[in-house]
Amino acid sequence: MRYRQFVTVRNIYAGSVEPPSVAESSTQFRALYLARFAEGFGFITLITLLPAYINQLDPSGVSVLGLTISAGLVVGLYTTGFTLAQTVAVIPLAWGGDRFDKRSVLLAVLGAGVLVYAAFPFVDSSASFIAVRALQGIAVTGAGLMTLSLVGQLASAETRGNHIGKANAASFAASIVGGMSAGGIYDAVGFGPVFAIIVVIMGLAWLVVYHFLEPDETRIEGFPFSDLAVNRRIVTLSTFRLQYAFAVTLVRTWIPIFAGVAAAQGGLGYGGGLAVALTVTSEKFTNMCCQPFTGRLSDSHGRALFVFAGGAAYGLVALIVPFSPAIGAALGLPGEVVIFGDVSPAFVPLVCLSALLGVADSFREPASMALFADEGTEDGGVASSFGIRELVWRPGSVIAPLLGGWLMYEVSMASVFYVGSAFALTGAGTFLAVLVWLHGPRALTAW
């Protein structure tokens, strides 16, 4: 079943349809890139400041109806409350974006984001922090869904990967700037100014979207999720994405843990936060730089090929991460680096491997997103298509941290990366097998 799309065509002159000018289209894309940056900046800032909130709010003193809740459960809720709110919000937000004006939905969630971030400095208990974090989850999810949906809808099929790559690059830029600056600003002047900066950025994004983004006049009747959920291409992609979510969550979460925890726990024991920050940032930096280029390549050479190659490469690089100490020792690298202080010979190899993970993932991400956008645009319901993509990721993002913690303490630190690598490689292999089975051997380059 194809959903009926009702579109009122603008820019009609003398009976002929005139498409938006290149400058007008570029302005709309830039407005969406700014919104993507604002969403990413707020998200990463809260992640960076989470330890400070744990120290300030004392999660060990929480009780409900006279029963004391363990500190570990409360700290878990600091993140789980955010994730659960995201999960619950996906379907209604995606449906609303398809049924109504995506621009209006985006403005609503950006406006909500301004209010949410303005509320964080007034948080004075674990319960209020969990509640505001849940509201943040809704705002982050809505902004991410609507920006990507609108980018995918505005772009032509021939340029979709490139534009999605640029949107993702804006989000990674926010992660780098926010991650590197939030801690220093907090140390110098406290919570208030940090959130004031976020509010200004979110407010600026709201104004730019309001003034420069044209209303979305596409309307999708019905409930597109029902048909898109059994769309053969989306099902094929989901066989990869479901497994790959475990891989990325394990590897991205445990790279900084591997770098920072004590050697007695299997880590490298970097004492300086700057060394850990560089290790994490190197992955985001290469991903940011490569995605516009790799997205453009996927537009020309087949998106499915890039999903497969990027996923397999990610698994192979993750497999090497535990060997970074041996690589550093074999190369005779120093255990102390200027600025970063006393690290270990594994420091440079780990930073390089993290950067390679970013390169590998940059091949996969814009191609995967463009494929979901292709199906949503073709079948009706681009926001719903991205909503399904988001939901397929959720099991891995929730379960993988629990699995990683168990592996780290019960098996070894290295086993976390071996298991993460296995998920990426089996995901790529399953994707290739299902792709050939359902769509033929030429589908790898034809999609």
N, C-alpha and C positions, 0 to 999 in steps of 0.2 A: 504493500500500500504506500502511495506517495501522498504526503500531506500537502494540501493546497496552500500556496503562498500568495498572499494578497499584497501587491506592491503598487504604490502610487508613484509614478515616475515624475521626477522633478526635472527642471531645466528643459522645458519643452518650448520650442520657439518655431513658429511658422509650420507647425505640424510635424516637426522632426525632433527626435530625441538627441540631446547633446549630453555626452558623458561629462562628469566633472573634469575640470582641467587638471593637468599634472601637478601644478602648484597647489590646487585645492586638495587633491588626494594626499599629497605629501604632508600638508598641514594637518590633515586628519590623522595620518599615521603617527606624526610626531606627538600629537595630543595623547594618543593611546600609549606611546612609548613612555611619556611622562607619567601617566597614570600607573603604568607597570612599574616604573622606578619608585613611585611613592609607596605603592603596595609592598614592594620588596624591602624598601628602607625601613618601614615600620616593623615588618616581620622580623628582620635580622636584628634590629635594635633590641627587641624584647628578648630574643634568644641570648644576646650578649649580656643583657642585664639580669637574666634569670638568677644567676648565683647571688647577686646583690639582693634581690627580693627574698631569696631563701634565707639569707643571713638576717635581713631586717624583720621579716614577718614571723619568725620562730614557728615553723610548722609543727614543732613537737607539742605545742600547747593548745591544740584544737580539740574541742569536744562538741558532740551533738547529743542532745537529750541526756546529758550527764555521762555519756560514754566517750572516753578519750580515743581519738583516732591516731593511729601510728603516723609518725613523721614521714616515713617512707611513702605511705599511701597518699598523704597530703601533697608531698612533692610530686608524686606521680600525677595527681589531679591538676597540678599547675600546667602540665603539658597535655594530659588526656582530655581535660575540659575543653581545651582549644581544639583538639583533633576531633572529638565527638561532635562539637558544634559545627565544625567544617563538614563532617559527614552528613549530619542532619540537614544542613542548609543547601547541599548540592542540588538535589532534585527540585525543590521549589524555586530556587534562584534560576536554574537552567530553564525550567518550564516558563517562568516569568519572562526571561530574556527572549525566548522564542515566540511567546504569545503576544508580548507587548513590545515597547520600544527599548532596545538594549541600551541605548544612550541614557534613557531615564533611569533604568535599573542601575547603570554604572554611576550616575550622579548620586543616586540614593545611597549606594554602599560607600562611595567616597565621602559623602556628607556624614554618614554614620561613623566612618573611620575617624573623621575630625573630632567628633564627640567622644569616641572611645579613647583615643590617645590623650585627649584633654582630661579624661577622668583618671588616668593612671597615677598622676602625682597625688591624688587624694585617697588612693587605696591604703587602708590601714589594718587589714586583716587578711588571713589566708582565704576566707570565704569571699570577700569582696574582690580579691585578686583573681580567684578562679572564675567568678562571674564576669568580670571585665575581660578576662582572657577569652572566655567563651564568645562574648560579643565581638572581640577582635577576630576570632576565627571566622565568624559570619562575614565580617567586612573584608577580610583577606580573600576568602573564597569567592565572594561576589565580584570583587575587583579583578581577580585572576580570571574567572570564567568570562566575564563580559569583555575585558580587554582582548583576550585571545579570540573570543568569538567574533568580535568586531574586526579585528585584524584579518582573521581568516575570511570573513565575509566581504570586506572591502577589497582584498587582494584578488587578483586573477589567479587561475590555476597555475599559470606559468611563473608567477612570482610569489606564490603563497609561502613556500619554504623560506625564501629570503626575508620576507617581512616578519614572519614568525621568529626567525633567528634574530632579527634586530630587536624585536620586543623582548625576547629572552635575554639578549645582551644587556638591555636596560635594567632588567631585574638583577642580573649578576653584578652590574656596576653598582647598584644600590647595596647589594650584599657586601661588596668590597668596601665601599665608602662607610656604610653604617657599621659594619663589623670592626673596622679599624678605628673609627672615631668615637663610637658610643661609650666605650669603656673609659677613654681618656677624658671625655667631657664630664661623665658622671664623677670620676675621681676628683675633677677640678671644681665643679659647681653643683653636683647633686642631680637628682632625678628631674626636677622641674624644667631646666633649660633643654635637656635632651628631648623631652616630650613637646616642648614649645617648638623646637626645630621640626619635629615630625608633623605637628599640627600645621605649621606654615607650608611645608611641602605638600601635605594632603590638600590643604586649602587652595594652593596654587594649581594643583592638578585638577581640582574641581572647576576652578574658573576657566582654565584652558580648555577642558573638555566641553564646558557649557558654551563657550564662545566659538570654538573652532570645529567641533565635531557635529556633523549633520545628523538630524534625527534618523533613526532606523525605521523605515516604513515597511519592512517585511513582517508579515504576521503569519504564524503557523497555528492552525487550528488543531485540536485534539491533543494527544499525549505522545509526542514523538519518541519518548524513551522506549515504548513498547515495540516499535518496529526496529529502531536502531539497535536495540539490545540483541536482536537476532540477525542483524545485517552481517553477511558472511565476511566482509572485509574487516569490520570492527571485531567480530569474534576471532578472526585470525590474528589481528593485532593484539587482542586481549590475552591470547595464549602466551605471548611474549611478555607483555606488560605486567601481568600478574606475577610472574617469576622475577622479572627484572626489578620490581619494586623492592623485593627482599635484598637483592644484590646491592642496589644503590643505597638503601637505608643502612645496611650493615657497614658498607665500606665508608660512606661519608661520615657516619657517626663515629666509627672507630679509628679513623685516621688521626683525629686530634687526641683521642684516648691513648692510642698507641704511642704518639709522640710525647704526651705529657705525664702519664702515670709512671709510678716508680718501677725500677727494673725488677723488683721483687714480685710485682704483679704482671710481669711480662712486657712492660713498656720500655720506652727509651729514657724516660725521666728527665725531659727537658725542663729545667727550672724556670726559664724565662717565658712569659706569655707571648712575647714577640715571635719567638721561634715557632711556637704552636700556631700562632696567627698566620705566619707566612706559609706554613705547611698547608693550612686550610685554604688560604687565599689563592695560592698558586693554581689550584683546581678551578676556582671560580674565574680567575683571570684568563686562563687559556680558553675556558668554555665561552666566556664573554667575547673574546677576540675572534674565535673561530666560527661561532654560530651564524653570523650573517653570510660568511663565505660558504660554509658547508650547506646551509639552507639553500643558497643559490645553486650549488652543485646538485643537490637532491632534486631541484626543480627540473634540471636538465637531464640527469642520468638515472632517475628512478628512485623513488622514496623508499620502497621496500628494501632495496639493496643497502641503503644507508642505515636503516634500522638494524638489519642483520649484521652488517660489518661493524657498526658502532657498538652493539651489544656484545658481540664476540670479542672485540678488542678490549672493551672494559673488563670483561672476565679475565682475559690473559694478563692485563696489567695488574689487576687486583691480586692475582696469584703470586706475583713477584714481590708485592709490598713487604711481606714478612722477611724477605731476604735482603732488605736494605742494609742492615748492619753488616752482613757478610759482603755485600757489594762495596760498601764504604771501606771495610778493612782490606779487601782485595785491591782496591785502587789506592790504598795508602792515604786516604783523606784525613784531614786534621780533626781532632775532637773539640777544637775551639774555633769559633768563627767570629770575626770582628762584628760588633754591634749585638750579635745574638748570644755572645758569651760562651760558656761551657756547655756544649751540646754533645755530639758524638760523631764518629765517622759516618753514621747512618743519616745524618742531617741532610746533606746535599742529595744523596740518592732518593730519600723520602720526598723531598720537595719536588724533585724531577718526576718521580712516579705519580705524585699527586697531580702535577701539571699534565702528565700524559693521560690520566683518568679524565681530566677536563677535555682534552682533545678528543678522546674516544667518545665521550658522551655528547660532544658537540655534533658528531656525525648522526647520532641517533635522535636527539631531541627535536630539532626543527622538522626533520623528515616525519617522525611519528605524529607530531602535532598537525602537520600539514595533511597527513592522511586522514586523521579524524575530521579535520575541517573540510576536506574534499567530500567525505561521506555525508557530513552534516549538511553541507550546502546542496549536494545532489539530492539527498533523500528528504530534506526538509528538517530543520532543527539543528543548526550548527552549535547552539549553546547546549542542547541536550547531548550532542555528540561529545562535546568536551566534558559534560557532566558524567557521562559513562566512563570516559577516560580517567576522570578524577576518582570515581568510585572503585574502579579496578585496582587503583594504586593503594587504596586504603588498607586491605589486609596486610600487605607487606610493611607499610609504614607503622602499623600498630603492633604486629607480632614480631617483626625483625629485632627491635631493640630488646625485647624479652629474651629472644633466642640468643642474641649476641652476648647479653649479660651472663646467661647460663654457660655458653661456650667459653667465655673468657675465664670464668672462675672454676668450671668443672673440667674443662679440657685444656685449652691454652689460648693465648692471645692470637697466635698464628691461625688457629682453627677458624676464627671469625672471618678472616680474609679468604681462607680456603672455601668455606661454605658460601660466602658472598660471591666468589668467583664461580663456584659451581652453579649457583642460581642464574648468573648471567649467561654462562655457556649453555646450560640446558634450556634456558629461555630462548636463546638465539637458535639452537638446534630444533626445538619444538616449532618455533615460528617458521623456519625453513621447511620442515616436514609438512606442516599444515598448509603452508602457502602452495607448495608443489602439489599436494594431494587435492586441495579444493579448487585451485586456480590454474594449475598447470606449471610446467618448468620455466616458462618464459615470464611468469608473473614477477619474479625477483627483479627484473629490469623494466617490466612493462608498467608497473604501478607508478 
